[in-house]
Amino acid sequence: MGLLMPLQTAANSRLRGVVGPAYVSTLVSFSVSTLALLLVSLLAGIPILPTHEMLAEAPSWSWFVGIVAVVTITIAIHLFKEIGQLQALIIPMFSQLIFSLLIDHFGWFGAKVIPLGTNRIIGSLLLIAGFVLVVILPKLLGGQRPVAGSSRGSRLAFWQLMAVVSGILSASITGAYAQLSGIVGNPIQATTVAFFVATMALLLFCTCMGKTQLVGKAFSRDYPWWMWIGGLCGAVIVLGNAWLVGHVGVGVFSMSLLVGQLALSTLMEHFGWLGAPRKSIAWPQIVGILLMLGGVALIRL
């Protein structure tokens, strides 16, 4: 699932360049995800609408977890501008890591309780060390510092807090999708409902903003076909989330996503895939990815 995330990011970035505002490109991407999930549900003969029993058993907020995902994406978009790329990567990663382990430890969102033992602590430290080698060290050597250029004082503190919230929401979404899947009994149905609700909310927002006419630009044949795979990747990632978390736990799932994401992002930069700026892979990055893999393995033990 993590290997799909850089493809999703590259495709959605290209899509945003075509349609303009981020919320419009998010609407297009979520619409593709929803249509793909609806098609899979129809082909597999899976009911789309939840039953009265499901509605009664599931917490009312769980059906709106897709909207929370949209809010998280929106925060992430603003973080890069407000606090700089380095902090926008570091702060959410740390808060997501810590909160994922807490979800497992306390069994929040109905997750299986996995105590925070020595292996998970050491594995987390290896993951952090690997992240430093893969992401932070190259940026620091390139002259980038973890401070924002234009944000100061209370504004900077606010967006740093939002970065923490972003990481917490990311971990919470992972647990909430898994909980909804467990209640519904089918990850495809749970994911389809969550995406449909989020897509309708985005459509309503774009209509209120008077931007729905921009959606048509995304259907032009003048643009590359691969900008549509962002929505498909998103559907697969969330479907995998709903299915896998119950087997491996929130912590392992979230950290495995991070490892896959960084590994493919590094390769995309090395080879210049999907228009990524070419940057050669340095040996600290290779060591960092290996450390992260070791960390996930320890946490899984």
Backbone as a ProteinNet text record, in pm:
[ID]
protein_1_A
[PRIMARY]
MGLLMPLQTAANSRLRGVVGPAYVSTLVSFSVSTLALLLVSLLAGIPILPTHEMLAEAPSWSWFVGIVAVVTITIAIHLFKEIGQLQALIIPMFSQLIFSLLIDHFGWFGAKVIPLGTNRIIGSLLLIAGFVLVVILPKLLGGQRPVAGSSRGSRLAFWQLMAVVSGILSASITGAYAQLSGIVGNPIQATTVAFFVATMALLLFCTCMGKTQLVGKAFSRDYPWWMWIGGLCGAVIVLGNAWLVGHVGVGVFSMSLLVGQLALSTLMEHFGWLGAPRKSIAWPQIVGILLMLGGVALIRL
[TERTIARY]
83.3	0	87.2	196.3	285.4	350.4	379.4	441.1	349	218.9	124.1	115.5	157.5	137.3	214.6	341.8	409.5	343.9	290.8	219	93	24.8	-95.1	-61.3	47.2	87.6	124.7	202.9	244.5	124.9	32.8	-84.5	-175.3	-198.2	-285	-222.7	-89	-21.7	-41.9	-30.4	-53.3	-197.5	-289.2	-431.4	-461.3	-398.7	-420.7	-369.1	-258.7	-207.2	-302.5	-391.2	-487.2	-612.8	-669.9	-800.2	-789.9	-673.5	-657.9	-665.3	-770.5	-777	-762.5	-698.7	-673.2	-802.6	-906.3	-1030.2	-1102.1	-1079.3	-1139.7	-1068.6	-935.7	-861.2	-890.2	-910.4	-946.1	-1082.7	-1176.2	-1308.5	-1296.9	-1217.9	-1200.8	-1138.8	-1034	-965.6	-1058.5	-1133.8	-1227.6	-1340.1	-1381.6	-1486.7	-1439.6	-1314	-1257.7	-1251.2	-1207.4	-1200.5	-1338.5	-1437.8	-1573	-1630.8	-1612.7	-1663.9	-1597.3	-1465.9	-1394.5	-1447.9	-1470.2	-1521.3	-1664.8	-1746.4	-1883.8	-1884.5	-1794.1	-1784.9	-1744.9	-1644.9	-1601.8	-1715.6	-1788.4	-1901.1	-2008	-2039.7	-2142.2	-2097.9	-1971.8	-1921	-1914.3	-1883.8	-1871.8	-2005.7	-2109.6	-2240.7	-2248.4	-2168.5	-2164.8	-2263.4	-2352.4	-2445.5	-2369.9	-2422.7	-2356	-2405.2	-2534.7	-2591.2	-2582.3	-2549.9	-2545.5	-2685.7	-2697.4	-2826.3	-2858	-2981.4	-3019.8	-2936	-2903.9	-2821.6	-2682.7	-2623.5	-2491.3	-2495.9	-2600.3	-2612.7	-2628.7	-2698.1	-2720.6	-2594.7	-2514.9	-2398	-2278.1	-2257.6	-2140	-2159.2	-2054.1	-2063.8	-2099.6	-2184.2	-2231.9	-2117.9	-2010.8	-1899.5	-1820.1	-1827.6	-1743.8	-1780	-1904.1	-1944.9	-1888	-1834.8	-1780.5	-1627.7	-1564.7	-1418.8	-1353.9	-1424.1	-1372.2	-1359	-1452.4	-1445.6	-1325.9	-1299.2	-1181.1	-1054.6	-1054.2	-939.2	-920.5	-1030.6	-1023	-963.8	-1007.9	-955	-804.5	-763	-620.5	-539.6	-591.4	-523	-511.4	-619.2	-619.5	-515.3	-506.2	-404.6	-265.3	-242.7	-110.4	-70.3	-165.2	-136.2	-85.6	-148.8	-110.9	18.8	50.1	169	296.1	308.7	431	454.7	347.4	360.1	388.8	326.1	330.3	453.6	500.2	612	730.8	721.8	834.2	826.6	890	878.6	933.4	1043.1	1107.6	1018.2	969.9	881	750.4	702.5	577.9	589.9	711.5	735	762	845.2	891.2	779.3	711	615.8	499.6	432.6	323.6	371.7	493.5	544.1	560.3	618.5	639	505.6	413.4	285.5	204.2	212.7	143.2	202.5	334.9	403.6	361.3	367.7	335.3	188.5	99.2	-43.4	-81.9	-15.4	-42.6	-9	105.2	144.8	48	-2.4	-99.3	-231.6	-273.3	-397.4	-385.2	-271	-248.2	-241.4	-171.3	-148.9	-279.1	-366.1	-490.6	-611.8	-593.5	-705.1	-812.8	-775.8	-874.3	-928.6	-1046.3	-1115.3	-1141.3	-1154.3	-1182	-1065.5	-944.7	-827	-784.3	-720.4	-665.6	-555.1	-556.2	-457.3	-320.8	-222.5	-84.2	1.1	45.3	118.7	246.5	283.5	404.5	524.3	582.1	694.2	828.1	934.4	1070.7	1092.5	1043.9	1062	1000.5	881.6	812.7	884.1	938.4	1012.1	1140.7	1217.9	1342.2	1310.8	1205.4	1166.4	1129.2	1060.4	1024.2	1148	1245.7	1369.5	1445.3	1445.5	1508.7	1436.4	1303.8	1225.2	1258.9	1269.7	1304	1444.3	1540.3	1677	1680.5	1604.6	1598.8	1537	1433.4	1368.1	1465.1	1546.6	1647	1744.5	1790.1	1886.6	1824.5	1698.4	1634.9	1586.1	1527.6	1459.3	1533.4	1563.6	1612.4	1755.9	1845.4	1987.4	2011.1	1951.8	1974.3	1929.2	1819.4	1770.2	1861.3	1911.1	2002	2134.2	2184.9	2308.5	2289	2162.4	2131.9	2107.9	2119.6	2107.8	1971.9	1875	1742	1738.3	1675	1663.1	1516.1	1489.1	1351	1281.3	1287.1	1213	1141.7	1030.3	955.2	1011.1	1007.1	1065.4	976.8	843.8	754.3	669.2	661.4	576.2	656.3	600.6	668.3	568.4	622.9	542.1	424.1	308.1	189	141	161.6	120.2	200.1	330.2	414.5	373.5	350.5	310.5	177.9	84.9	-45.5	-28.7	51.5	65.8	151	240.5	311.5	215	121.1	18	-68.8	-101.4	-179.7	-103.3	29.2	110	97	97	75.2	-63.6	-163.1	-301.2	-311.1	-239.5	-241.2	-193.7	-84.8	-34.7	-131.2	-192.1	-289.3	-410.5	-458	-572.6	-540.2	-418.2	-379.2	-384.5	-330.8	-335.9	-479.5	-559.3	-698.5	-780.2	-755.4	-827	-799.7	-673.3	-636.7	-717	-723.7	-800.3	-949.7	-1001.1	-1145.1	-1191	-1112.9	-1148.6	-1154.7	-1057	-1054.5	-1174.3	-1209.8	-1324.5	-1453.2	-1469.9	-1589.6	-1599	-1484	-1481.7	-1522.5	-1475.6	-1510.8	-1659.3	-1720.3	-1863	-1946.8	-1910	-1984.9	-1964.5	-1843.9	-1814.1	-1754.6	-1738.4	-1680.5	-1602.5	-1470.4	-1391	-1430.5	-1478.6	-1517.7	-1639.8	-1739.8	-1860.4	-1830.4	-1750.3	-1716.2	-1642.1	-1545.5	-1467.5	-1552.9	-1641.3	-1727.7	-1817.6	-1879.4	-1968.4	-1891.1	-1773.8	-1694.3	-1652.3	-1608.8	-1567.1	-1686	-1800.7	-1918.2	-1961.5	-1963.8	-2001.2	-1903.3	-1771.9	-1671.5	-1684.1	-1711.6	-1725.7	-1845.6	-1957	-2075.5	-2048.3	-1974.4	-1939.9	-1850.7	-1754.5	-1666.8	-1745.3	-1837.3	-1919.8	-2002.9	-2059.8	-2138.6	-2051.1	-1929.9	-1839.3	-1799	-1764.3	-1724.6	-1840.5	-1962.2	-2079.9	-2099.1	-2084.6	-2098	-1990.3	-1871.1	-1761.1	-1770.2	-1865.2	-1882.6	-1769.6	-1710.6	-1594.5	-1620.8	-1744	-1771.9	-1740.8	-1744.3	-1715.6	-1571.5	-1482.7	-1342.1	-1320.8	-1417.3	-1403.8	-1393.5	-1465.7	-1464.7	-1327.3	-1240.9	-1104.8	-1025.6	-1058.9	-984.5	-1013.3	-1117.2	-1154.1	-1095.2	-1012.9	-951.3	-849.4	-842.2	-745	-606.6	-593	-464.3	-366.3	-413.7	-330.1	-300.6	-191.4	-150.5	-254.5	-265	-363.6	-334.5	-204.9	-170.7	-213	-261.7	-304.8	-433.7	-496.9	-617	-586.5	-462.9	-435.1	-432.5	-429.3	-432	-557	-672.3	-797.2	-799.5	-746.4	-741.9	-648.4	-532.9	-438.7	-502.8	-574.6	-640.8	-741.4	-817.8	-916.4	-848.8	-739.5	-668.3	-605.3	-546.4	-481.6	-582	-696.3	-796.2	-859.8	-881.3	-935.1	-837.3	-708.1	-606.6	-601.8	-621.2	-628.1	-738.6	-859.2	-974.4	-956.3	-880.8	-862.7	-745.4	-632.1	-508	-489.1	-543.1	-516.1	-559.1	-671.1	-716.8	-620.1	-533.1	-437.6	-301.7	-257.3	-120.9	-116.7	-229.7	-230.8	-208	-251.4	-240.4	-94.4	-14.1	125.7	203.6	196.9	271.2	221.4	89.5	35	84.3	74.7	115.3	264	345.2	490	530.4	461.5	488.9	453.8	344.5	308.7	422	476.5	583.6	706.9	744.1	861.3	840.3	724.3	696.6	693.8	634.6	626.1	763.7	850.4	984.1	1069.8	1054	1134.1	1103.7	976.4	942.8	968.1	946.5	975.5	1123	1209.7	1353	1386.5	1324.9	1348.2	1293.5	1177.4	1118.5	1210.1	1270.8	1363.8	1491.9	1537.1	1661.2	1646	1531.1	1510.6	1428.2	1372.8	1293.5	1159	1100.4	970.5	859.9	760.4	641.6	678	784.9	823.6	892.6	929.2	998.7	1138.3	1186.8	1323.1	1424.7	1523.3	1618.5	1720.9	1734.2	1832.8	1889.7	2021.5	2084	2063.8	2046.9	2032.1	2169.1	2177.3	2302.3	2299.7	2416.6	2423.3	2351.9	2350.4	2274.3	2124.9	2072.1	1931.3	1904.3	1996.3	1981.6	1987	2084.2	2095.5	1968.9	1918.6	1799.1	1678.1	1658.1	1544.1	1558.3	1681.5	1705.1	1677.3	1716.6	1687.8	1537	1465.6	1321.9	1255.2	1302.3	1248.8	1274	1394.9	1426.3	1338.1	1308.3	1222.6	1081.5	1027.1	892.1	890.4	997	1005.1	1006.5	1081.5	1085.4	949.2	883.3	752.8	651.5	668.1	574.6	596.3	716.5	745.3	659.9
-120.3	0	125.9	119.5	235.4	267.7	163.6	186.2	263.3	258	330	478.7	515.5	653.1	756.9	732.6	830.9	843.9	733.1	739.7	824.5	805.8	885	1033.4	1064.3	1204.2	1268.5	1197	1251.5	1273.8	1177.3	1189.1	1302.9	1312.8	1418.7	1557	1565.9	1693.8	1736.9	1640.8	1672	1712	1642.9	1673.3	1812.5	1848.5	1981.1	2089	2060.4	2155.9	2180.8	2084.6	2097.6	2172.5	2132.9	2187.4	2308.5	2331.5	2450.9	2421.5	2468.8	2457.3	2312.9	2297.7	2163.9	2088.8	2158.2	2087.9	2036.7	2101.9	2052.8	1925.8	1927	1806.8	1692.1	1725.3	1621.4	1563	1647.6	1599.2	1502.4	1538.7	1451.3	1318.2	1325.2	1204.3	1114.6	1173.5	1095.1	1038.1	1111.6	1061.3	936.5	939.7	821.9	704.3	731.3	625.6	565.3	652.7	606.4	524.3	571.3	497	360.2	355.5	227.7	131.2	182.2	97.7	53.4	142.6	105.6	-4.3	5.7	-95.5	-231	-229.8	-354.4	-414.3	-329.9	-378.1	-442.8	-379.4	-434.3	-566.5	-572.9	-695.7	-810.5	-776.4	-879.8	-910.9	-836.5	-859	-817.1	-716.3	-668.7	-553.6	-557.4	-446.3	-315.4	-208.5	-79.2	-6	-3.8	67.6	-16.7	45.2	-28.4	-64.6	-172	-213.7	-133.4	-146.5	-77.4	-126.8	-256.8	-311.8	-249.2	-232.1	-169.7	-25.4	47.1	187.1	199.1	101.8	105.9	67.9	-25.8	-74.9	17.8	74.8	158.4	296.6	354	492.4	585.4	682.9	769.7	839.2	874.2	946.2	858.3	725	636.4	643.4	679.5	688.4	812.7	903.6	1028	1031.3	914.6	910.5	957.6	940.1	990.3	1141.5	1209.4	1355.5	1396.1	1319.5	1346.5	1332.5	1234.3	1217	1338.9	1396.7	1517.5	1632.8	1647.2	1752.9	1733.9	1609.2	1579.4	1616.9	1584.8	1619.1	1770.8	1841.1	1987.3	2048.9	1998.2	2047.5	2024.4	1903.2	1869.3	1962.4	1999.3	2089.9	2224.4	2274	2405	2399.5	2283.2	2273.3	2306.2	2257.5	2280.5	2429.7	2504.3	2648.7	2723.1	2679.2	2755.6	2727.1	2602.7	2570.2	2510.1	2497	2444.2	2293	2241.5	2100.4	2008.9	2049.5	1961.6	1938.5	2046.5	2032	1964.2	1992.3	1932.3	1780.9	1731.2	1587.1	1528.6	1600	1546	1540.5	1653.5	1661.4	1563.1	1558.3	1460.1	1315.8	1286.9	1150.9	1107.9	1194	1160.7	1146.4	1238.4	1230.4	1109.3	1076.1	957.8	830.2	826	710.5	688.7	794.1	782.5	745.4	811.3	786.2	647.4	597.7	461.8	359.1	379.2	287.4	295.6	415.5	431.5	362.4	371.4	303.7	153.9	97.9	-45.6	-78.9	3.9	-24.4	-22.8	74.5	89.1	26.9	-17.8	-80.4	17.7	142.7	240.8	201.2	251.7	222.2	72	3.6	-138.9	-223.1	-165	-238	-343.9	-449.7	-552.2	-490.4	-518.9	-460.9	-525.5	-439.4	-484.6	-397.9	-451.4	-370.2	-310.2	-194.8	-124.6	-186.3	-292.4	-361.1	-310.9	-380.1	-340.4	-345	-451.2	-462.9	-345.8	-304.8	-195.5	-62.3	-43	80.6	86.3	-24.3	-28.3	-15.8	-84.8	-75.9	65.8	137.3	276.4	364.7	340.6	418.7	391.8	265.1	232.7	302.7	307.5	373.9	522.6	584.3	726.3	750.6	663.3	677.1	663.6	568.4	550.8	670.6	727.1	845.4	963.1	976.7	1083.6	1068.1	945.2	920.7	938.7	898.3	902.8	1043	1112.1	1238.4	1360.5	1358	1479.3	1511.9	1412	1436.2	1495	1440	1500.7	1645.9	1679.6	1816.6	1910.7	1863.2	1946.5	1967.6	1861.7	1874.8	1966.3	1973.1	2062	2205.1	2231.4	2369.3	2405.3	2309	2339.6	2321.1	2412	2403.9	2389.2	2324	2298.7	2420.7	2532.3	2650.9	2705.9	2771.9	2829.9	2966.3	2999.5	3124.6	3245	3224.4	3338.6	3337.3	3224.3	3215.9	3246.8	3327.2	3362.8	3364.7	3350.2	3367.7	3273.9	3331.5	3251.3	3178.3	3237.3	3172.1	3043.8	3051.3	2933	2826.6	2867.5	2772.5	2706.1	2783.7	2728	2618.4	2644.3	2545.8	2426.7	2447.1	2332.6	2244.1	2307.7	2231.1	2156.1	2221	2155.4	2037.3	2047.3	1935.4	1815.7	1843.6	1736.5	1676	1761.9	1716	1630.7	1671	1596.4	1453.4	1436.8	1302.5	1220.2	1283.2	1213.7	1170.9	1260.8	1227.5	1113.4	1112.2	1005.3	869.8	863.8	738.5	702.8	803.7	779.7	727.2	782.8	737.7	590.1	551.6	411.1	321.1	359	279.7	282.9	399.7	413.9	332.2	331.1	249.3	101.5	57.3	-83	-115.6	-23.2	-45.5	-53.8	37.1	36.8	-92.1	-137.2	-261.9	-380.2	-381.7	-489.8	-492.4	-374.8	-366.6	-406.4	-353.7	-382.6	-528.2	-580.1	-718	-735.5	-623.9	-631.9	-503.9	-513	-390.7	-313	-381.9	-312.2	-225.4	-280	-203.5	-85.7	-109.3	-2.6	110.7	74.8	175.6	251.8	181.2	244.5	348.7	313.1	407.7	530.7	510.1	622.3	715.2	658.7	741.1	813.7	747.3	810.7	932.3	918.3	1030.3	1146.6	1115.8	1220.8	1289	1212.2	1269.4	1363.2	1323.2	1409.1	1539.3	1528.5	1648.6	1742.1	1685	1766	1831	1755.9	1810.5	1928	1914.7	2023.6	2145.8	2124.5	2235.9	2306	2229	2288.7	2364.8	2314.3	2383.2	2516.6	2516.3	2640.2	2742	2692.4	2780.2	2820.9	2763.1	2796.4	2747.8	2632.2	2581.8	2450	2404.1	2274	2272.8	2390.1	2392.5	2354	2365.7	2330.5	2179.9	2102.5	1956.8	1910	1976.3	1936.9	1943.2	2031.1	2041.5	1913.4	1838.6	1716.6	1605.3	1623.7	1520.1	1544.5	1646.5	1677.1	1570.7	1538.8	1440.5	1501.5	1628.2	1695.5	1663.7	1592.6	1567.9	1419.2	1382.8	1241.7	1155.8	1030.2	938.6	905.2	908.1	859.4	951.1	1071.3	1158	1106.3	1005.4	946.7	836.6	787.9	674.5	714.5	845.4	889.2	839.7	852.5	805.9	656.1	582.9	437.1	393.6	460.8	429.2	455.4	567.6	600.4	494.1	443.2	339.2	212.1	172.7	50.7	66.5	184.5	208.2	199.8	266.1	266.5	128.2	59.9	-75.5	-168.1	-152.2	-230.1	-197	-69.8	-24.4	-99.1	-95.9	-157.6	-307.8	-370	-514.8	-558.3	-485.5	-533.2	-495.6	-381.3	-334.2	-436.2	-504.3	-605.8	-721.7	-741.9	-852.2	-811	-688.5	-649.2	-538.3	-470	-359.9	-225.3	-119.3	16	58	26.4	68.7	11.7	-119.1	-184.1	-135.8	-122.5	-77.6	62.8	155.6	294.4	304.3	228.4	235.3	167	59	-6.9	84.9	159.8	258.6	359.3	406	505.7	449.6	324.9	262.5	249.7	198.4	183.8	316.7	416.6	549.5	609.3	603.6	661.7	583	449.2	366.6	399.9	404.1	432.5	578.5	669.6	811.5	830.8	759.2	767.7	716.1	604.4	549	641.8	702.4	794.4	913.7	964.6	1076	1031.6	910.3	861.3	844.7	791.9	764.4	872	967.8	1073.7	1027.6	926.5	874.8	977	978.1	1063.4	1210.1	1253.3	1393.3	1437.4	1344.6	1381.3	1433.1	1538.6	1588.1	1482	1459.8	1350.7	1385.4	1294.5	1307	1167.9	1155.9	1025.6	974.7	843.4	781.2	775.9	827.3	823.3	703.6	659	539.8	558	679.9	692	662.9	694.9	668.5	518.1	444.1	299.1	238.2	283.5	235.1	271	391.9	436.2	349.4	315	230.2	91.7	38	-91.9	-86.2	24.8	42	45.9	114.8	124.8	-10.6	-89	-223.7	-309	-294.8	-366.6	-322.1	-191.5	-139.6	-195.6	-200.4	-255.6	-403.6	-476.8	-618.2	-639	-555.1	-565.4	-534.8	-432.6	-394.9	-506.8	-577.8	-685.8	-809.5	-827.8	-947.7	-952.3
0	0	0	77.7	86	-47.5	-126.7	-257.4	-351.8	-326.4	-412.1	-378.2	-257	-212.4	-293.6	-331.3	-417	-554.3	-607.1	-734.8	-719.8	-606.8	-580.3	-569.8	-498.8	-481.4	-614.5	-696.8	-826.3	-917.4	-918.7	-1004.3	-958.6	-827.2	-775.6	-795.2	-787.5	-812.4	-956.6	-1047.8	-1189.7	-1213.9	-1146.3	-1159.4	-1106.3	-994.8	-938.9	-1034	-1103.3	-1199.6	-1315.2	-1341.5	-1450.8	-1406.3	-1290.2	-1250.3	-1158.9	-1097.1	-1013.4	-865.1	-794.2	-648	-600.4	-484	-430.7	-402.2	-354.8	-320.9	-445.8	-560.6	-684.8	-731.3	-726.4	-765.1	-668.3	-539.8	-442.3	-474.3	-517	-557.5	-675.1	-775.3	-892	-849.1	-767.2	-722.1	-640.7	-547.3	-466.2	-551.4	-654.2	-743.2	-816.9	-864.3	-931	-833.5	-710.6	-608.8	-583.8	-567.6	-537.4	-651.4	-775.4	-891.4	-902.7	-876.3	-882	-776.1	-654.9	-547.4	-574	-630.1	-666	-771.2	-869.3	-974	-916.3	-827.8	-763.5	-682.1	-610.2	-528.9	-616	-729.6	-819.3	-879.8	-924	-985.2	-884.8	-759.3	-656.6	-588.6	-625.3	-565.1	-420.5	-383.3	-245.2	-229.1	-130.6	-109.2	-86.5	-139.6	-126	-0.5	20.1	133.7	260.7	372.3	500	547.5	621.8	677	803.2	851.6	974.8	1092	1091.6	1199.7	1200.2	1080.8	1071.4	1120.5	1079.6	1120.5	1271.9	1330.8	1474.9	1552.3	1497.9	1570.1	1557.6	1439.8	1416.7	1478.7	1539.4	1587.7	1472.2	1498.1	1390.4	1317.9	1390.4	1328.2	1232	1248.3	1166.5	1018.7	987.7	847.4	779.4	859.7	805.2	809.5	823.9	832.6	701.8	588.9	461.7	461.3	528.6	538	623.5	729.1	811.7	727.7	636.6	547	457.7	410.9	328.4	409	534.5	621.9	642	661.6	681.6	558.1	441.7	316.1	301.9	336.4	325.9	418.1	541.5	635.5	578.7	524.5	471	358.2	274.2	163.3	213.9	320.7	375	455.6	512.6	596.6	520.2	397.2	320.9	299.1	283.6	261.9	391.8	501.2	625.4	711.6	716.3	806	732.3	600.5	524.2	508.3	405.9	371.8	480.3	541.4	638.8	760.4	820.6	935.5	896.4	775.1	728.7	713.6	699.4	693.7	831.7	911	1039.3	1143.1	1165.3	1276.4	1259.6	1143	1130.2	1143.1	1093.1	1101.1	1246.9	1329.3	1470.1	1543.6	1521.1	1592	1544.9	1415.6	1365.4	1424.8	1432.4	1489.9	1634.4	1715.5	1857.7	1877.3	1803.3	1821.9	1772	1667.5	1618.4	1725.3	1792.3	1899.2	2017.2	2045.8	2154.2	2120.5	1994.9	1952.6	1975.8	1935.8	1956.8	2105.7	2182.8	2324.7	2404.6	2375.2	2452	2381.9	2257.6	2187.1	2144.9	2117.9	2070.9	1934.2	1900	1773.9	1758.7	1871	1865.1	1818.4	1814.3	1766.8	1867.9	1816.8	1904.5	1989.5	2119.2	2210.2	2186.7	2153.8	2136.1	2227.5	2341.7	2440	2381.5	2435.6	2392.6	2464.4	2404.6	2465.2	2413.4	2456	2418.6	2268.7	2202.2	2057.6	1982.9	2023.8	1953.8	1978	2097.5	2125.8	2042.7	2042.7	1963.7	1815	1771.1	1630.2	1590.5	1679	1652.1	1640.4	1728.2	1723.2	1592.9	1547.7	1419.1	1305.2	1314.5	1210.9	1206.4	1322.5	1328.9	1272.7	1311.5	1260.8	1108.9	1057.1	912.1	842.9	904.7	848	842.1	946.5	948.5	831.6	808.1	700.3	562	546.2	414.5	379.9	477.3	447.6	502.2	631.5	697.1	658.6	663.6	636.5	498.1	389.7	257.7	250	318.4	313.8	392.4	506.6	585.3	511.1	446.9	369.5	249.4	203.4	90.5	132.3	262.1	309.4	363.9	363.6	414.4	564.5	634.1	779.1	817	930	969.8	1026.9	956	997.1	876.1	899.2	788.9	754.7	627.8	585.2	612.4	607.3	618.1	745.1	813.1	931.1	1056.9	1145	1267.6	1383	1503.8	1623.3	1633.3	1667.9	1693.9	1568.9	1452.2	1328	1306.9	1329.8	1316	1416.5	1542.5	1646.4	1610.7	1554.7	1516.2	1411.9	1308.4	1201.9	1246	1341	1398.4	1476.3	1547.4	1616.7	1516.4	1403.8	1299.2	1239.6	1236.3	1187.9	1281.9	1413.2	1511.7	1492.6	1476.9	1456.7	1330.4	1225	1098.7	1118.9	1193.4	1220.6	1304.2	1404.9	1489.2	1407.9	1320.9	1236	1141	1086.6	994.9	1064.3	1187	1263.2	1299.8	1336.8	1375.1	1257.5	1138.5	1019.2	992.9	1011.7	992.3	1085	1213.2	1308.6	1281.2	1239.4	1216.1	1095.7	988.6	872.4	910.5	989	1030.8	1119.3	1209.5	1296.9	1215.9	1120	1036.5	955.3	904.6	828.7	915.2	1040.7	1131.3	1162.6	1176.5	1207.7	1086.7	969	846.8	805.1	831.4	795.7	658.3	585.2	451.5	424.8	404.2	383.9	259.3	155.9	32.1	57.7	124.8	154.6	246.2	349.1	442.4	372	287.9	216.6	117.4	48.5	-51.3	11.8	125.2	193.9	240.3	300.2	350.8	237.9	124.8	11.9	-50	-57.1	-116.6	-35	97.2	184.2	167.3	162.9	146.8	11	-93.7	-228.1	-235.2	-173.4	-172.8	-96.3	13.5	90.1	8.7	-63.4	-149.2	-262.4	-320.5	-428.5	-378.8	-259.3	-200.5	-176.6	-125.2	-97.5	-227.4	-329.8	-458.9	-522.3	-502.9	-555.6	-485	-353.2	-276	-314.4	-350.6	-390.6	-536.7	-609.6	-751.2	-839.4	-805	-878.2	-951.6	-955.3	-1015.6	-1165.8	-1231.2	-1374.5	-1405.6	-1305.4	-1326.4	-1339.5	-1290.3	-1296.1	-1440.3	-1529.2	-1670	-1733.3	-1684.2	-1740.4	-1722	-1618.1	-1590	-1690.1	-1774	-1870.2	-2008.6	-2021.2	-2150	-2188.9	-2317.8	-2368.5	-2387.1	-2354.1	-2371.2	-2258.3	-2158.4	-2041	-2026.9	-1956.5	-1946.9	-1875.6	-1920.1	-1863.9	-1718	-1680.7	-1547.4	-1434.2	-1466.6	-1357	-1292.6	-1356.6	-1299.2	-1198.1	-1196.9	-1109.6	-962.4	-933.8	-794.3	-722.6	-789.3	-729.6	-712.1	-809.2	-799.4	-686.6	-677	-568.2	-432.7	-422.1	-296.1	-254.9	-353.2	-323.4	-273.6	-339.6	-300.6	-162.3	-135.9	-6.6	107.8	91.4	198.7	212.8	100.5	106.5	179.7	148.6	218.2	365.8	397	535.7	610.3	553.6	618.4	636.4	546.6	550.3	638.5	630.9	690.7	837	879.3	1014.7	1119.6	1093	1186.6	1201.1	1103.7	1106.7	1163.5	1135.5	1174.4	1279	1303.3	1398.3	1331	1397.4	1342.1	1330	1432.9	1432	1315.7	1297.8	1188.8	1053.7	1038.9	911	876.8	971.8	946.6	914.2	987.3	965.3	835	801.5	673.6	557.2	571.2	469	449.5	560.6	554.6	484.4	515.7	453.3	303	263.1	120.3	48.3	113.1	53.7	30.1	131	118.1	19.1	17.9	-72.7	-217.9	-254.2	-393.7	-428.2	-331.6	-357.5	-391.4	-318.8	-345.1	-484.6	-523.6	-657.8	-765.8	-740.6	-839.2	-863.5	-756	-771.2	-841.5	-812.5	-873.2	-1024.7	-1068.1	-1210.3	-1281.5	-1205.2	-1267	-1317	-1251.5	-1294.5	-1269.8	-1359.4	-1349.5	-1327.8	-1391.7	-1386.1	-1259.1	-1172.6	-1048.3	-1080.6	-1010	-1032.8	-995.7	-1082.4	-1061.9	-954.3	-857.5	-750.9	-725.3	-732	-713.4	-570.8	-558.3	-426.5	-358.4	-237.8	-161.3	-66.1	-26.6	59.2	193.4	255	380.4	360.8	243.1	218.1	209.8	147.1	139.7	279.6	358.6	496.9	575.3	552.7	623.8	594	467.2	430.8	493.2	494.8	558.1	708	772.5	915.2	940.2	853.3	868.1	851	754.2	736.4	861.3	918.4	1041.4	1156.2	1161.3	1266.1	1258.1	1136.4	1118.2	1156	1118.6	1152.3	1304.4	1375.6	1521.8	1584.4	1532.2	1586.7	1563	1452.9	1418.4	1505.7	1561.8	1642.1	1769.3
[MASK]
+++++++++++++++++++++++++++++++++++++++++++++++++++++++++++++++++++++++++++++++++++++++++++++++++++++++++++++++++++++++++++++++++++++++++++++++++++++++++++++++++++++++++++++++++++++++++++++++++++++++++++++++++++++++++++++++++++++++++++++++++++++++++++++++++++++++++++++++++++++++++++++++++++++++++++++

